[in-house]
Amino acid sequence: MYWKTKHLSIGLRNLYVFVTACVLISLYWLLWPPVFLQPVAIVSQQAPNHMMTIHLMKTNIPGVVQAALGTKSLNRESPPSRINNKPREVVTAMICSYEKNIGLAFAQLQHLERQYVTEDVKSRYAVRYEICHVRELSEKTIFWLENEIDNLTIRDLSVDIVHDWNLSDWQHIRQQPHDVQEQVRSEVSFFRGFPCKPLCLSTVSHSNTDHVLLIDDDIVFQQNPFHLFTSEQYQQHGHVFFRDQLNTYQGFIDYLNRTYIPYAITNFFPNGENSSEIESAIKQRQYWLEQIPQIHQTDWVGESATVAMNVKRHADAMQILRDMHRKTRWRRNLYAKMIGDKETFWLSMLLSGKMPYFNPYGLQIVGKLNPTDHIVCCGNAYVGFITQYFAPTYNATPSVFYFNGQVIEEMIRLPFANNDTLDIILPKLQYISQSVPWHQRGVCRSIQQCVAFDYTSIGPTIHTLRTYKTKLTNFRQKNSERKELSLLSNKQSERNEINKLQTTKKHLFGKTNPFLNSKFYFTKEVFVCKQVNKERKYGISQLTAKQL
């Protein structure tokens, strides 16, 4: 009896320990769940790259896009970092480029990263970078850029272009397959140029991007461009557009009013909307178009050297911007009525049902004095570039925000060996026009509106941009030298092979065949010698002169 009681107490004690352990483990898992018990969405953020890749590959991404982007592009995006347990907002600075101009694009992004991503900016934003192209950058260039700039994505937009073809496009291709190559070539050709920018903006690859800073590669900032996002205007409207000069072209505004806005609203609205609602939406957009200052004095409204956009707040405008470029006929009609891409940004905002906000300080210039007419001009026969003023608050006095133009591109392109050329260009930048309310016609200003321009204010920035561009130039030169050395090495190997052939012939027959250097016989000789070398394993006497 004692023995049974003793073992029963031991069994109860073990059961108690076991139950207690199970309860503690359950509480631990509830409070601190292990990775494999967390939801899939959390795993995709915290898991290592190979797990993230598996998760992304299971999403509904078309095969052609996965094949073009590759696994590296799919798991490239990382969640925003945190400060004080709050995620920073993500800013993507983006630029369009091609192989010839990629040095300028690299210089601009490198300058943004090192000059303007200050500690204050880092405390507010996680900054990403993006370069868009349309099958125009080589693999070596892409590899070098990705190693030089952190958090950089290089995106080939041809994937998005083909992906946007609708069902009717594919049906046409199936019926007439011989047209595929021509259609692809036409699409790619169209987006190589100005349309690259709106397509790049509307298809930004970082899904967690909050703000986008879209810039040109021929720009020199005089204020920190990231301060746009903290300005009163941007905080209120979620975007900032800059105005162009007053100028007429192809009746663009009349075309918008009469044709494009009615078409766009009718086609962009969801199916099932009644005609009265569509008509009301059309009239609303036409009314807002009329409210843009001086809209009937110009066909040039927006200027797109810099575009700041809250892409999450204006996701509908970004979708419209992308849709505007899907229909070939309508986008070509739109681009035929305007200069470049610059009107598409504010137009997409208008079509989305929001009034576009334009910086109230009109486009100004830096240029040279025409002593005959007492005016300062830039462009054409005059050396100069455009200027934009900006103030971070509504009541502040504006100051120069950026310079932009062909002359800046030419100065950045100059190698350091041509500093004498730069010394000739800079002194020609004599005057800068001051900001006035609203907008002015053309690129000439009265001398009374202008003050002397201190060209040394942009000299250091130009020098820095040239330095960054030279890094890429040197990389290309080294690659070119390696190619030349490789070609020379190959040619030397060929000569050595010929010498070996001649030596072999002399060794075998005591003389050199007179036809050895001819192209026909050389081809044959290489084959024969390979046979000779092969037969040497079994004894050269087996080959006869006739066989050779």
N, C-alpha and C positions, 0 to 999 in steps of 0.2 A: 504493500500500500504506500509506503513511504517513497519507494522508487517511482511509482506512477505519479504521485503528487509532485515530486521534484521535477520530473520531465515535463509535466503539464505547465508548471510555472515558467520553466525555461522557454517553452513554446509560445506562451502568451507574451513573454517579454520580447522575444524575437519578432512576433507579429506587431507589437506596439512600435518597435524600432522601424520596421519596414513601412508601416502606415505613416509614421511621422516623416520619414525620408521622402515618401511620395508626395505628401502635402507640401513640404518645403520646396521640392523640385518644381512642382506645379506653380507655386507662387513665384518662384524665380523666373520661370519661363513667361509668366504673365507680365511681370514687371520689366524684364530685360529679354525680349524674345531673340533667339538666335537668328542668324541671317536666313537660313532655309525656311523659317516660319514667317518671315516678313512678306508683305504683299509684293507682287511682281514689279509694280511701279517703283517701289523703293529699291528693290534689287537692281533694277536697271540703272539707278543713279549711283549706288554705292558699290556695286560689284566691280571687279577688275575688267579690263578691256575685253577679254575673250568672252566673259559673260554678257557684257553689254552688246557685243556683236551678235551673239545668239539671239538675244531679245529683239534687236532691230531687224535681224533677218526674218523673224517671224511676223513682222508687221506687213501691212498691205502695200509694199513698194513694188512697182512694176519691174519685171526682170531686166528690161533694157536700162533702166535707171541704175539698178544695183550693179549691172555689168560695167556701166560707164564710170560710176563713182568708186566702185571697189569697196572692200571692207574697211580700208583705212579712212575713207571719207565718211562712212556710216558711223563709226564709233569715235569720230573726231570731236564731236560736240561734248562739252563737259558742263556740269551744273555750275551755276554762279557761286563764287566763294562767299563766305559769310563773315560779317563783322558784328560782334556783340550778338551773335545768334540770329541776326537778320540778314537775309541775302541782299547783296548789292544789286542794283539795277544794271543790266547789261547794255553796253553801247557797242555797236558794230560800226567801225569806220571802214567804208568801202570805196572802191575805185575800179573803173574799167580800164583795161589796157590790152596791148598786143605786143608781139615780140620786139618790134622796132622801138616801141615807147616804154617798155617795161622798166627801163632804168629810171625814168621819171616817176613812174608809179611807186617803185621801191623807195626812191628818195623821199617822196611825200609821206609814205607810211612810216618810214624810219624816223623822219623828222617829227611826225606826230607823237610817236612812241617816246622819243628821247627828250623832246622839248616841251610838249604840252600835257603829257600824262603825268602831272605833278602829284605830290602826296595828297593834296586836296581832292584832285580828280579821282585818285585811287580809293580814297575813303568813301566816295559816293558811288563809283561805277567800276564794274569789271569790264575792261576794254578788250574787244576782239577786233580782228582785222580780216578783210575779205577782198580778194582780187578776182574780178570776173573777166572772162574772155570767151571767145567763140572759136574754139579749136585753133588758137593762135599762139599758144605758148609751148615751147619744147619741154620734154621731160627733164632735161638737165637744168633748164631755167627754173622750173617748178621745184625741183629738188633743192636747188641752192636757196631760193626764196624761203622755203619752209624751214630751212636750217638757220636763216638769218633773222627772221621775225617770229617772235613767240605768238602763240594764239592766232596763227594765220591760217585761213582757209582759201585755197585757190580753186575756183569753180568754173567748169566748162559749161556755158549756158546752152550749148547745142543739145544737151540732154533734156533741158526744160523745153526747148523749142520743139523737139520731136515728141516729147511727152504731151504737149498741149494739142497735138493734132486730135481732132474729134473723130467720131465714128464715120462721118461722111467722107472725111479726108482719107481714112484707111480704106473705105470701100472703093473710092476712086483709084487709089494706088493698086488695089487688088485687080481692078478691071483693066488698068493700063500700067503694068509694072515697069514699062520702059520709061515712064515719066518720073519714077521715083528719084533717080539720080539728079535730074534737072530740078525737081521740086526741093530736094534737100539742099542743093547748091544755091537755089534762089533764097530759101529761108535763111541759111547761114550767112549769105552775102548781105541780106537786109540788116541783120542784127550786128554785123561787124561795123561799128560806128556809133552814132548817137543813140539808137534804140537799145544798145547794150545797157545803158544806165538805168532806164526805168524797169527793164526786165530784171536786172541785178537787184534793184531795190525791192521790187514786188515779190521776189523769190528768195529773200534772204535766208541763208541755210541754217542759221542758229535759231532754233525754235524758241529759245528762251530770251531772245533779243527784245529789249524794251524800246531802245532808241537807235536810229540809224543816222550816221553822218556821211552823206554822199558827197564826194569832192572830185574836182578835176585834177589832172596831173600838172597843170600849168598855173598853179596858184601859190601865192605867198601870203600867209596870215600875219596880221599885225596885232590881233588879239587871240586869246586862247579859244579855239573853236568849240571846245567842250563846254565853255561857259554859256553857249547858246542854250543848253538844256536847263540851266538854272535861271535863265532870264524870265522876267515877268511875262513877256509875250509868249514864250514857249510854254510856260506853266499854264497859261490861260487857254491857249489854242491847241497845244500839242504838236505844233509845226511852225516853221518859219520859212517863208519864201522871200527871195529878193527880186526886185523889179528890174526890167530891162529898159533900154531907151525907148522913147516914143518913135515909132516908125510904122509905115504901112507896108503890107505884103499880102497879096493874093486874097484880099477880103476875108481874112481869117475869122474875125469876130462875127461878121455877118454869116459866114458859113456855120459857125458854132450855133448861132441863134436860130437859124432857119432849118438847118439840116442835121447837124451832128447831135445836138442835145435831144431833140425828139427821137432820133434813131436809137441813141444810147439808152435813154430811159425806157423806151419800149422793149428793147432787147435785154437789158440788164435786170429788169424787174422780174420777180418770180412768176411763173405761170399761174394763171387764175386771178390775177389782179384785174379789177374791172376798169373799163375805159375812162371813167370819171376820175378815178384815183391816179391813173397814169397821166391824164391830162393835167391834173392839179400838180403833180410832181414836175412835169415839164415846165409849167408856168413858174413854179417856185425857183427852179434852176435858172431860167431865163431872167427872172427878177434879180437873183443874186449876181448874175453876170453883169447886169446893169449897174449894180452897186459898187463894182470895182472902180476905184478912182481913175478918171480920164480914159475909160475903156473905149470910148468912141474916137479917141485921138490916135489910137495905135492898134496894130496887129501883133506887136511884140510886147508881151505882158510879163512873163516870168523869165528869170535868168537862173541857170542851173549849175553854176560853178560850185555852189554849196547848197545842199538841201538838208534840213534837219527835220526828222520825222519820228513821232512816237508811233511805231508800227503796231503796237498792241491796241492803243486807243483808236487808231484809224485803220484797223484791219480791213474794214469794208472798202475803204479807199484804195488800199493796197490790192485787194482782189479785183477792183474795177480797173486799176492800172494794168494789171496782168491781162484782164479780159480785153482791154483796148488793143492789145498787141496780138491777140489770137486770130482774129478774122483778117485774112490777108488783104482783101479788097478795101475794107473800111480803114484799116490802119494806113494803107498806102495813100488813100484819099486824104486822111488826116495829115500825114507827113508832107504831102504835096502842098498843103496850105500853110505850113509853118517852117521856120528855120530850126532844124535839128530836133532835139527831144524836149526842149525846155518848157513847152506849154503843157506837156502831158501830166506833170506832177500836180500843178494846181487844178487842172481840169478834172483829174480823178477825184480830188477833194470836193470840187463843186458837184460832180455827178453823184457823189455818195450822200449828198444832202447836207453838206456843211459849207459855210462861207470860208473860202481860203483867206488866210492872213498874210498880207504882204508887208515887209519892212517899209515904213513910210518914207524913208530917205532914199531918194532916187539914185540911179546909177550916175557916177561921176568918172572923171578921167585923169590920167597923168599923161602929159604930152608936151609938145613943142610949140612955141609961139610962132604964129604967122604974122610977120610984122606989117604986111600990107593991110590985112583986115582986122588986125588987133584982136585975134581970137587964138585960143589954145586948142589944138586938135590932137587926136591920136588915131591910129589906124591908117591904112592905105599908104600915102607917101610920108606919113608922120610916124616917128617912133613913139610908142606909148602903149598904155594898157588901161583897162577899166578899173574903177575903184568902187567899193561898196562901204558905206558907213553903217554903223549900228550902235545902239545904246542898250544896255542890259535892263534898263527900266524905262517906263513910258516918259518920265519927266527929265531924264538925264540928257546931257549934251552928247550927241553922237561923235564917235571918233572912227578913224579908218579901221575897218574890220579885215578886209583882204584886198589884194591886187590880183588881177587875172588877165591873161592874154598871151598872144603868140610871141611877143617879145620876151616875156618871162621864160617861155619854153626854150627859145633860142639861147638865152643867157645860161640856162641850166645845162643845155646840151654842150656848150663850149668846153673843150678840154682845157686843162690848166696851162697848156702850152700856148693857148690863145688868149691870155689875159690882156694883151694889147687890144684885142677886138672888144673885150668887155669894157676897157677903159675908154673906148670910143663911144660905145652905146650909152653908158650911164650918164655922161654929161649932157646928152641930148634930152634927157628927162628933166625938163626945165620947170614945169608948173604942175600943180595939182589943184583941181577945182574943189571948192568947198561945198558942203551939203546945203541944200535948200529944200524947203517943203515941196513935196510931190515930185513930179518926174519931168524930165526935159527931153527935147528932141535931139537925136543924133549924138555924135561924139565930138562936138566942138562946143567950147564955152567962152564967154566973154572974159577978157583979161581982168575985168573988175571982180569977177567971181573967183579968180584964181590967186594962189599965193605961190611963192617959190618952193620948189620941191627939193628936199634934202635926200638925194639919191643914196647917201651913205646909210640911210635908215633901212634899206633893203639889201645893201651890199653883204653884210654878214650872213643873212639867211640864204641868199643866192649862193654864197661860197659854201655853206653847209650842205645845201641840196646838191651842188656839184660834187662835193666830196662823197656823199652817199651814192650818187649815180656812178662815180668812178669805180667804186667797189665792184659793181656789177660788170662794168666795162672791163676791168682787169680780169675778172673771172672768165669772161668770154674770150679775152685774148689768150689766156692760159689754155683754155680748151682748144682754141684754134691752133695754138702752137703744138699742143699734144697731137692734134689731128695731122698737122704737117709732119711732125716727127714720125708718126705712125706710118704715113704714106711713104716718107723717105726710107723708113726701115723696111717696108714691104718691097720698095723698089730695089733696095740693096740686097734683100733676100733673093729677089728674082735674078739680079746680076750674079750673086753667088751661086745660084742654082745653074745658071748658064755656064759659069766657069767650071762647075763640077761636071756638067754634061760634056764640055769640051775635053776636060781631063780624062773622063771615062772613055770617050771615043779614041783619044790618043793612046790610052792604055790598052784598049781592045784591038785597035786596027793600025796604030802607028801614025795616023794622020787625022786631021779634022775635016769633017764633011763640009764642002763649000756651001751647002744650003742650010747650014745650022741656024743662021741668023734670020732666015726668012720666016714669016709668020706661020705659013702652012706647015713647014717642016718642024718649026719649034713646037707647035702643038703636038705633032706626031712624036717628036723627040722626047717630050716630057713623058708621054705614055710609054714609049719604048724603054726609057731609062727606069721607069718604075718597074717595068717587067724585068729589066736586067737586075735591079736590086733584089727583086723577089726571087729570081732564079739563082742568085749568088748563093743562097742558102743550100742549093743542091749541086753547085758546081757550074761555073760560067761556060765550060766547054759544051754544055748541052745546047747553047744557043748558037745558031749559025749566022753568018753574015746576011743571008737572005732573009732570015726572020727579023733582023734589025733593020 
